Amino acid sequence: MTALDFIRSDALGLPSLAKFAIALAVILSVPRLSRRIRLPTVVVLLLSGVVLGPHGVDLIGEHRPVADFFADLGKLLLMFFAGLEIDLTRFKQARQRTLVFGLLTTALPLFLGTAVGLLLGYGTLGAIVLGSLLASHTLLGGPIVARLALVRQEPITVTYGATVMSDTLSLLVFAVCLASFKSGFSLSILVIQTVEIAIFVPLILFGLSRAGTYVLAKQDHEDEYFIAMLLIVAITGMLAQSINLPGIVGAFLAGLAINVAAHAKPAKEKLEFIGNSFFIPIFFIVTGFLIDPPAFLSSILDNGGLVVSIVGALFIGKWLAAEFAGRMFGYSAAARHTIWSLTLPQVAATLAATLVAYDTLDPAGHRLVDERLLNAVLVLMLTTAIAGPVLTARFAPLMLKDGITPDQSARIAEQASAAPGTARDPAPAANTSPTNG
């Protein structure tokens, strides 16, 4: 028995409360460690997940319903807070820009990923699925821009809105490819999914805006208001999943819908506090569980060309989208680079879709995605999960030179000694927000 096997056997046998205590100790110590090694906190949390997860000491075990639930809730709260903190006036003014960037950051990686798949010998549907995996992104760098008080800046607002678009459109393409691979192309599936989305979005934005405002206004006590907000997050996430959209889309739209009603409410600030202090760090740690270092190294050594092509297609596609849109909108170089870095990470939603595609067989028993591509996606996930936040921590502070408000200046001055982007990113102060896909 190796030392790692011995540690694993002891770690797995620990009482649940001891495991919980270890997780809390990690969350508590990571910000200080991240400052010392000068890496964004989200990256250190991800790496902590690698160490604690099934490919490390295996503290939690293969079946971890509680940890997975906390992580899912953290992911929903991440996007919900983003919707709550967006400047609605600026968001409405930037609707067309959000639409343009959303289409670009979806279409360009989709096209390049599909081209790479075809050049490497994959079938048409397999190549399009690869493109759809690159089209979406997860805003792992959101806590960094939140800590810098940049959430209300237009380039960040546009990026948040485009995230919802890219996740939705990429999943629509993925769902059609999946159904077509199993039983042939079906126009009815495409039409039904499109109609469901067309109904869902205004239902949440306008229907929930009125209903949610009414329900929240009826709550006489702060604890009731707190629970009502959590209920809204849960319901909207569930409704999104019911039409094959990621729950984060519903959570983000819910945040937009009750943005005004929840503004400056003590219960909102307390929900942000507990979310940013506990649930969101848990999300990053559990995401680290998905990263398999041996598979990462094996994929690089055995399928180097495939890995480089896929990673390159993503980096180039997202960069072109940020550059085209940013120059069109007159954004500074710092803003364009920040947008690009925010749209790089491909994490849980990408891996989940890849696993579904890997398990999908056609009538002849062939897989939609083979093992080579599955391992390449693991490398993509680890590479972008680290590179995205690191680049955001590098470029986002440069946006401060583009013009900030006095209150932002005061906050930045306060946090200067904490090395912005390397301090406790998942726990920004009240009235900021971090933000599968």
N, C-alpha and C positions, 0 to 999 in steps of 0.2 A: 504493500500500500504506500503510495507516494504521500508527501506532506500535504499536497493539495487535496487528495482524497480524504486524508485524516481531518483536515479543517472542514471540508464539506460535510462529512458525516456528523461532526460535532455541531456545526452551524445549523444544519437542517433539523437537528434534534432539540434546538433551543426552544423554550416556551415562547408563545406568541408575544407576550409582553416584553420579553427580552429582545426579540426581533424588532418590535416597535421602538424600543429604547435606542437600539443601534441606528435605526433609520433617522430618528430625531437627532441623534448625535452627529450623524453625517450632515443633515441639513444645517445644524448649528455651526459646524466647523468648516463647511465648504467655503463660505464667503471669505473667511480669514485666509484659508489656503489659496483661494483664487487670487487674492491680492498679492500674496507672497510670490506666486509663480507667474503672476500677470497674465492670467487667462480669464475670459468671461466666466462668470459663475455658472451659466447654463452649460458650458462645455465641461466644467469640473463635475457638475451634477451628472451629466451623461456618462462621463468616465467612471464616476462612483457607481453608477448602475451596472457598468460592465464588470467591475470588481465584485459587486454584491450579487449579481445575477447568476443565471444558470451556466454561464460560460466563465464564471469566476468562482467565488467561494460557495455559490448557490445557497444564499441565506434564506431565500423565500420559498424555493421549490418550484417545480414545474407548474403546479396548479396554485394560483394565487388570486382568488376572486376578490379579496378585500383590496389588495394592492392595485389590481387592475381597475377596480371600481373607483378608488381614489384618484388614479391616474386619468381615467375618463372624465371624472368630474373636474379635475384640474384643467384638462384640455378645453372643456366647455367653458369654464370660468375665464380662461385665458382670452377666448374670443368674445365672451360676454362683456368683460371689462373693456375690451377694445371698442366695442360698439357703444358702451356707456360714455367713454371719454372722448369720442370723436366730436369735433365741432360741427354740429349739424348744419349750421349756416354755410360753412366752408365745404362740407360734404355735398350739399345741394348744388353749390356753385361749381363743384368739381365733378358732377355726375358724368358729363361727357368725357372728361379726362380719365375718370375711373373706367368707363366703358372701353375707351381706346386702349389704355394700358392693360386692362384685363384681357382683351382679345389678343394683344401682342404677346403678353407673357404666357398665354396659353398656346397660341398658334405656332410661334416660332420654335419653342422646344418640341412641340408635337411634330412639326414638319421635320426637324433635324433628327429627332429620335426615330421617326419612321424611316427616314433615309438611311440611317445607320443600320437599322434592322434589316432593310432590304439588301444593303450592300454586304452584310454579313451572312446572308443566305436564309434569313427567316421568311416565312410566308407573309402574305399581305396582312392578314389579321394579326399575326404575332408582331409584325413590325409596327402596326398602328397601336397595338396595346403598349409596346415599349414607348412609343411617342406619348401616349396618354399618361404613362407613369411619370414622365419628365415634365408634363405640362403643369401639374399641381405643385404646391409647396407648403411647408409648415413654417410659420413665423417664429422660429426659435430665437431670433434676435429681437423680438418685440420687447422683452423686459429691458433691454439695453437702451432703446430709444425712449422707452417710458421713463427710465431713471434720468435721462437727459432732458426730460420735459419737451420732447419733440413730437408727441403724439398728435397735437393739434396743428402741426405744420402740414401744409397741403401735400407735399410729396409723400409723407407718411400716411395721411388720410387716403390718398389715392391708392397706395400700396395695400392698405387694409381692405378697401373695397374690392380691389382687383383680386385679392386672395380668395374671396368668396366666389367670384366669377370663375377663376381658374379651377378651383376645386369642383365646382358644379359642372362646368363644361367638360373637364377631363373625365369625371365619373360618368357623364352621359355617354361620351365616346367609348369608355371602357365597358359600360353595360351593354351597349349595342354590339360591340365586338364579341363579348362573352356569349351573348345569346346567338349571334350568327355562327360562331364556331361550333356550338353544340347542336344547333338545329337549322342553320341557314339564316340568311338575313331576313329580318322581319320589320317592315315599315311600321306596323302597328305598335311594336315595342317602342320605337323611336318617338312616334307621335304621342303615345300615352305618357312617356316620361317627360316629354317637353311640355305637355298640357299640365301635368302635375306640378312642375316647377313654376309654370306661368301662374298657377293658382296659388301656390304656396307662398311665394315671395310677397305679393301684395297683401295676402291674408295676414302674414306676420307683421309687415311694416305698417299697415293701416288698421287692420282689425285688432291686433294685439295692442297697438298704440292707444286705442280708445278703451278696450276692455282692461288692459293692464293698468292704465292710468286710473280707471274707475276702482279696480280692486285695491290698488295701493292706497288710494285716497281714503278707502273705508277702514284701513287698519289704524286702530287707535294707539297701539303700543309698538314700541321699536322692535321687540322680538317677533311680533306678528309680521311686521314689514319685512324683516330679515327673511323669515320663512317664505313669505309670498314671492320675494325675488328669486329664491332658490327654486321654488315651484315653477316659476316662469321659465327658468333655465332648463329644468328637467323636461317640461312639457314641449318646449320648442325643439330641444334636441331630439326627443322621441319622435315628434312629428316629421322632422327632417329625415330621420332614419327610416321611417315608414314608407318614404318614397325614394329610398335608395340614395339619399344624399348624406354626407357626413354630418353628424350632430353639431359640429362646430359652425356649420352654415346657419342652422336655426338659432344657435346661441348668439352669434354675431348680429343677426337680424333682430333678435329680441333686445339686445343691448341698444341698438338704434331706436327700436320702437318705444322703449320706456326711458330714453335718454333724458328727456326734459323732466318727466315725472320724478325720476330718482335723483335729480341733480341736487348736490349739497345735503343729501339726507344722511343722518348719522348711521342708519342701518346699512346704507350703501358703502360707507367708509369701513364699517366693521366687516362686511362681507369681503371687501377688497383685502382687508388686513388678513383675515383667516385664509383666504384663497392664495394670496401672494406668499404668505408665510409657510403654508403647509401643503395644500393640494397641488399647486403649480410646481413646486419643487419635486413632489412625488411623481408628477407626470414626467418630468425630465429624467428622474432616476429610473423609473419603469421603462421609459424609452430606451435607456442604456441597456436594459436586459436583452433587447433584441439584437444587440451587436455581438457578433461571434468573431473574436480576433483570429482564431485558426482559419475559419472560412475566409476571412478578410485576406490573410496572407496567401492562402491557397489560391484564391481567385486571381490575385495579382500575378502569382507565379505561373499558373496554368492557363489563364485566359487574359493575359496582359493586353492584347490588342482589343478585345471586346470591352474590357474595363475602361481603358483609356478612351475609346470611341464614345462610350456612353457618358462618362464623366465629362468629356470634352463637349459633347452635344448639349448637355445641360448647361454648363458654364457659358458656352457661346450663345446658346439660345436665350437664356435669361439676361445675359449682358446686352445682346442686340435689342431686346425688348426694352430694357431700362434706358439704353442710349437713344433709341429712336423716339420713345415717348418723352424722355427727359429733355432732349433737344427741341422737340416739337413744342413742349410746354414752357421752355425757357428756364429749366431748372439748372442749378449750378452743378459743377462736376462732383462736388461732395454729395449732393442730393442724389444724383444719378447713381453714384457708386453705392450709396447707402441702400437705395431701392434694389439694386442688383444683389447686394449681399443678403438682404431680407428675403429675397425670393429664391435663394439657392437651396436651403435645407429640404431634403426629401426624407421624411422620417416614417412614422407609424402608418399613416394612410397609404404611402407608397408601398411599404412592405406588405401591408394587409392585402392590397390589391394584387400584388405580385404573387402572394401565397394562394389567393383565390384562382388566379390565372394558372398557376402551377398545378393545382388540383383539378382543373377543368379539362375534360377529355372529349374528343370528338367521337362520332360513332365507330371510328376505326381504332380507338384507344390511344390516339396521339395527344400529347399535352400541348396546351396553348402556349405555355412558357416552359422551356426545358431547364435542367439543373444548372447549366452554364449561366444562363441569364439570371436565374434566381441568385446565384452566388455573386454575380456582377452587381446586382441591385444591393446586396449587403454591403459591398465596397462603396457603392454610391452613397448609401445611407450614412455610413460612418464618416466618409470624407466630407460630405456636405453638412452633416450635423456639427462637425468641428469647424470647418472652414467658414460656414455662414456666420455664426456668432462672432468668430474672431475677426472677420472682415467688417462686420457691423460695428464692433468695438473700435476698429481702426478708423472707419469713415464717418460714422455718425457724429462724433465730436466736432468734426470739421464743418458740419452744417451750422454749428453755433455761430460761425463767423459770417453766415449769410444773413444774419439779422434775427435777434430774439427779443422777446418782451422783457420788461424790467423784472417781473416776478421770476421768469426763467433765469435771468442773469443772477438773481439773488440765490436761487436754488443751486445753480451750477457752482457759484462761488463757495457755497456751504459744502458741496460735495467734492470740491477739487482735490482735497487731501485723500479722498476715498478712491481715487483713480477711476473716473467714470468708465463704465463698461466692464470693470473688473470687480466691482463691489457686489453688494447683494442684489443683483439684477432681478431675480424673481420676486422681490418684495419692495416695489417702489412705493413711494409715499402715497398717501391718500390723494385722490383726484388725478392720479396718473394711471395708465394701464399698460400692461404688457399686451402684446397679443401673442393634415393631414393631409392634413390632408394627404 
